[in-house]
């Protein structure tokens, strides 16, 4: 907004300096998110999922207050420093929250709706972004020019932070964390609450026993031991690496480049004026909410994780290539017929993102990791996610200023590469219990991944991955590769338990 630029002296800077400052303001939030995600592991291991989430809401509130009052009674340079600090504090709370929520949701929901519920995290994120777009538009269109015009959007953050912290108070603790800490009665009550059944219902008892059996081979595992356990076997390493990989690639789709800098992008496509570009951004937010809502309700469980990621990645890549090609051929800000097609391409990009690489990476990340190392693996994955949000958001305004259309070509190429990786390397996890997903990565991972892909059986001919029942039987009998250690047959869980014991001694 022009009022913000005037308050902090941004309007006195050159175009490249303004791009650099915009990158700094956005990146400070992501830097706080990175450190918040790193702290999520120790906090959720020690205190569970619920209370660190409440704490994250309080920290986010504090950061929002600091951002809202920045610049009051101070010079522009001091006010900008206060704004940076407030962005970092708010980001810390946001990063802590975003690292724990996927694990909390995955651990509290039945497998039949787990993907849908985890996908609703991204749906909620998109509702928040959409509201922020329209708050910015409303402030620009309806509030008089002045400091209140840019302070109001910061102040609105207080409402969402307060609601989150308050509404988390009556929520139950994660049943898997309770089982890990041998609080079985509370775990049964939580399972009964989320299933809307009595605590002595056979389904609740069976689920509780399944979770207890999964933790039976190891005692409570310190966080350091979890990091070491991630390399205890080939299967464990692959499963621990996938969340970091998919959440890193999510940022290289270019989604946050458009989220944070869409007004500038729309201006580059011919939409002039701050208010008009903010309105176009608001429409972009509405389209994302509708698309991710439909995908979460109908696609994630119905189409499966792989197909959503493949379709989403290919669609995003093609729309990015169009936008890049248009920007290369028509670098002026004037409107031509192709400008309208390019604006539609931006909106189609949002649709494809919401089909695949918006909600689905969070679903995959939360369910592929072994229960015993979920806290450590997800804290690393979400920290990496926020690290690359920081990198991409910091680099995007500079890239748009320096390499212009090449920015979109780069993101489009990344989308195509991600689709190929999904086709070849990621097994389908839809319909499996959290405790059974490990068997998908014990044997024939690439073969199973291609087999699960559209048209994959045609490429494989007569070859097929081993059935789940056969792999489970081999695992229980210690016949899988990697189950033999020091010349003796044994379950990998015994090695895991030994690692935990070694760390306890340390």
N, C-alpha and C positions, 0 to 999 in steps of 0.2 A: 504494500500500500504506500502511496505517496506520503501519507502522514507519518508512517513509520520511518521512511527514508529521511524525511525532514527532521524528525526528532533525534535521530542518531547520526545525522550528517552524511548519510549514505548518498544522497543526491548530489553531493559535492565530489564524489569519486568518479574515476573513469569507468568505462564499461567493464574492463577486465578486473579492476579492483572491486566493483560491485559483485561480479560473478564470484570472486574469491571470498568476499564477505558473506554472500548468500550460502556458499558452501560451508563456511565456518559455523554459521548459525545452525544449520541443519545438522552438521557433523557433531557438534557438541552434545546434542541429544543422543546420537548413536554411540558416542564414546561412553556416556554414562550407562547406556543400555548394555554395552559390552562388559563393563565391570560388574553391573548388577547381575548379569547372567552368570559370571564366574562365581559370585558369592552365593548363587542359588543352591549349588551342590552342598556345601557345608551346612547351610541353614536348613534345607529340606531333609537332609539326613538326620540332623540332630533334633529338630523341632517339628518334623512332619511337613505336610503340604499346606495345611489350612493357615496356621499362624504366620508363616513367612509371607503368605499371600495378603493377609490383613496388613502386615508390616509394609509390604510393597505399596499398598494403597495409601498409607499414611505418608511414606516418603514421597510418593508422586504428588500428594497434596502440598507438601512443603515446597517442592520444586515449582509447582504452579503458582503459589503465592509469590515466590521470589521473582518469577518471570513477570507477573502482573504488576508488581511495584517497581520494576527496574526503571531507572531514569528519573524517579521522583526525587527532587531536591539535589540532583547531582549533574555533573557535566555529561555530555554525550559519550565521551570515552569511558568514564566511570560507569555510566548506565549500561553501556554495552558489555562491560566486564561482568556486571551483576547479572545481566541477561544470560551471558555464557554460563555463569555458575548455576543459575536457576535451571537452565536447560540440562546441564550435567546431572544435577540432583534429581530432577524429574525423570531423566533418562535412566538413572540408577534404579529407581522404583519400577519403571516400565520394563527394564531388562530382567529384573528379579521376577516380576510377574509373568512375563512372557516365557521364561525358562521353566517355571513350575506348573503353569496352567495345563499345557499338553499332557504332562505326566499325571497330574491330578485327575483330569477328565478321563484319560485312558484307563486309569486304575479304578475308577468309580463306576464305569458303565459296562453293561453286558455286551458280549461280543457281537450280538445281532445288530446293535445300533452304535457300536463303538466308533466306527468310521464316521457315521453321520454326526455324532455328538462332537467328536474331535474336529470335524470339518466346520462345525458351527463356531468354533473359535475364530476361524478366518472370516466367517460370515459376520460375527460381532465386530471384528477389526474393521471390516469394510463399512459397516454401519457407522462406526466412529469416524472413519475417514470421510464418508459422505457428509455426515453432520458438520465436520470441521470445514469442508469445502463450502457448504451453504452458510455457515456462520461467518466465514470470511467474506462471502459475497454479500450477505445481509449487512455486515458492518460497512463494507465499501459503498453499498448502494443507499443505505438508509440512515447511517449515522453522520453527523456533520464532521467536516474535516477537523482533526485535532487529535490529542493524545488518547482520548477515550475510544476513538475509532479503532486503533490497533490494540489497546489494552483489553477491550471487551473479549476478543477471541481467546486471549490467555486466561481471562477470568472464568470463561465457560468451562475450562478444564477442571476447575474446582468441583463442579457438579458431578462429573463422571468419577473423579477420584473419591469423593465422599460416598457416592452410591456403592462403588465397588467395595470399599472398606466395610461399610455398614452391612451390606447384603452377604458378605462372606462370613459374618459372625455366626449365623444359625446353620451354616453348612457343616456336614460331617467331615471327619478326617478320612484320608485314603485308607481303604481296608487292607491293601497290601502293605502299607507302612505299619499299620496296627498289627498285622500278622507277624511282620518282621520283628516287631518289638514285643511279641508274645501277648498281645492284648486281644485275645480271641473273642471275648464276649462283645467288645466294642466293634470289632471287625464284623461280626455276625449282624449286629444292629445296623451298621452302615450298609452292608449288602442287602439286608431286608428293606432298608429305607429306599435305596435306589431302585430295587426291583418291585417295590410296593407289595411285598409279601411278608408274612410272619417270619420271625427269626428262626423258627423250627421247621420252616418249609423245606422239603427235600431238595429243591433247586438251590436254595440259599446254603444249606448244609453241604451239598456237593461242591458248590463253588468255593466255599471256605476250605474244604478239605483239599481241593485242587491247589489252592494258593499255599496252604500249609505244606503240602507235599513238595511244592516247588522250592520252598525255603528250608525244607527239612534237612537237606544235605549240607547246609552251611549256617553258622550262627550269624548274628548281626555283623555286617561287613563295614569296616571303617572306609571313609571316602578314599584314602590313599590306596587301600586294598582294591577298591573298585577300579581305580585307574590301572593298577597292575593286572587285574583280572581280564581287562579288555583285550589283552594279548595272550591269554592263557591257551587259546586254541584258534585254529583258522576260522572256524565258524563264529566264535565269539568276536574275533577281530573284524570280520566282515560286517557283522550286525552292529558293532559299535561305530564303525566308520560310515555306514550309510546315512544316519541322521545328519552328520556334519556335511556330508557331500550334498545331499538334496537341499539342505537349508542354505548352503553356500551358493549352489546353482540357482536357487530361487531368486537371489539378488541379481544374478547376471542375466536374468530375463529382461532387466531394465525397468521393472515395475516401480521401484521407488524413485527412479529418475523421472518417471511421469507423475507419480504421486506428489512429489515435492516441487517439481518444476514445470508442471503442466501449464500454468498460465503463460510462462515464457514459450513453451512449445506451441501452444495454440496461437500465440502472437506471431510466431515464426511461420505458421500455416495461414496467416492472413486475418486472424481475428484481432482487431485493434481495440485498445482501451483496456484499462485495468478491470473495470466492472464487467465488460463483455467476456474477457478471458476467464475471470473467476466464475461467471455463469456457465461457460462451456465446461470448466473443471467440475462444477457442481453436477452437471448432467452426466459427466464421466463417472462421478461417484455413485449416482443413482443406478446407472447401468451395471456397475460392479456389484452393487448390493443385490440386484435382481438376479444376475448371473450366478453369483456364488450361492445364493439362497436356493435356486433351482438345482444347482449341481449337488449341494449338500443333501437336499431332500431326495433327489432322484438318481444322481449319477454315481456318487462314491460307492454306495453299496450295490447299486444296480449294474453299473458299467464296470466297476472294479477300479483299483488304484492305477494299474498300468495304462489302461486305455485312456483314462482321464488325462494322465501325464503326457502320453504320446500325442493325443489330439490337441491338447493345450499348447504343448511346445511347438508343434508344427504350425498351428494357427498364429501363435505369437511371432514366430520367425518370419512367416510370410508377410504379416502386417508391418513388422519392423523394416523389412526389405523395401516394401512399398513406400513407407514414410521416408526412408533414407534416399531412395531413388528420386522421389518427388523433390526432396530438399536439395539434391544435387543438381537436378535439371532446372528447378525454379527457386533460386535462393532469395528472390525478392519477397517482400511481405504483401504484395498485391494479391487480390483474389482472382483466380482463374478457375475454370470448371474442375480441373484436377484437385484444386484446394479442397473442394467439398468431399471428394473421394478420400483424400488424405485425412480429413477430420473424421469421416466414418471409419477409416482404418484404425485411428486411435481408439475409437469406441469398440470396434471389433477386437482389438488387442486386449481391452479390458475383459471382454466376454471370454476369450480363449484363456486368459490368465486365470479367471475364476473357475473355468472348467478343470484346469490342471494344476499349474504350478503356484496357484494361490493357496487353496485349502489342503490339497493332497500331500505336499511335503510334510506338513505338521502331523497328518494322520500316519504316514509311513514312519516318520521319526519317532513317534510315541509308541508304536507297536512292534517294531522289529527288534528293539534292544531287549536283551535278557533282563528279567526282573531284578537280578542281583546287582547289575551295573547300570540300571536305568538312570539313577540320579546323576552319576558321574558322566555318562555318555550324553545325556540331554543337556547338562550344564555346559559341556564343551560345544555341543552342536549349536545351541542357542547363542553362546558367546561368539562362535564363528559367524553365525547368521548376522548378528549385530555388528561384528567387525566389518563384514562386507557391505552391510547397509551403510556403515560409516565411509568405507572406501568409495563405494559407488556414488553416494550422495555428495561426498566431498569432491569427487572427480567430475561429476556430470556437468555442473555449470561451466567448468573450465573446458571440458570436452566440447560442449555445445558452442563455446566461444572460439575454440581453437580448431577442432576438426569437423565441426558442424555435422553434416550428414553422415560422416563416418561413425558417429556415436550410435546411430540407429542400425547401421550395418553390423557393427560389433555385437550389439545385443541380439540382433537377429541370428547371427552365426552361432552364438552361444545357445539360443533356443533350439536350433537344429541339432547341435551336438548332444544336448540333454535328452532329446527325444530318442536319438540312436542309443544312448547309454541305457535309457529306461527299457527299450526294446530288448537289448542283449543281456543286461546285467541285473535286472531287478525282478525277482519272483513276485507273483501275485499273492497278496496276504489277505484278501477279502475272505471272510467266513471262518477264519481260524481263531481259536482262543489264544490269548497272549502266551500261555504256557506251551502251546504247540507250534508257534511260529518258528522256534529254533530249529525244528526238523527240516524246514525248507532250505536252510543254509548248511546242512550237514553234508550233503552229497548232491552232485549234478546241478550246481547252482546255475551255470550258464545254460545248460541244456533245459532246465526247468524254466528259466526266464524266457528263452525263445519259445518254448512250448506254450507258455501262458500268453504270448503276444499274439495280436491279430495276424493270421496267416502263418504263424510260426511252425505249426505242424507240417505245413507244405514244404518248408525249407529243411526240416529234420528228416523227412521220409519216414522210415520205420523206427527211428530212434525215439525213445521216450524216457523221461526222468523216472526214477524209482517211486512207487506209490508211497504215500505218507505212512500207511500202516506198516509197510516193510521197513522203512527208515526208523520208525519208532521201535520196532522189534529189535533191529540191529543195535540201536542206541542202548536199549535196556540190557542187551547181552554183551555190550562192549565190543562190537564187531566193526564199528565205523572207523575209518582212518582218523588217527589222532586220539583214539580212545586208549591206545597202548602207550604206556609211559614207563621208561626204564625196564623194558622187557616184560612188563606185566600188564594184563588186561585190567581196565578199570574205567569207571565213569569219569568224565571230565570234571564233574562236580567235586570229586575228591581232591583234585588238584586245586580247584578254586578254594575249597575249605582250607587247604594247607597254606595258600597265599594269604588268606585272611588271618590265619593263626600267626604266620611270620610277621605280619604288620602289627598285630596285637603285641607281639613280643618287643618289636621295635618301639 
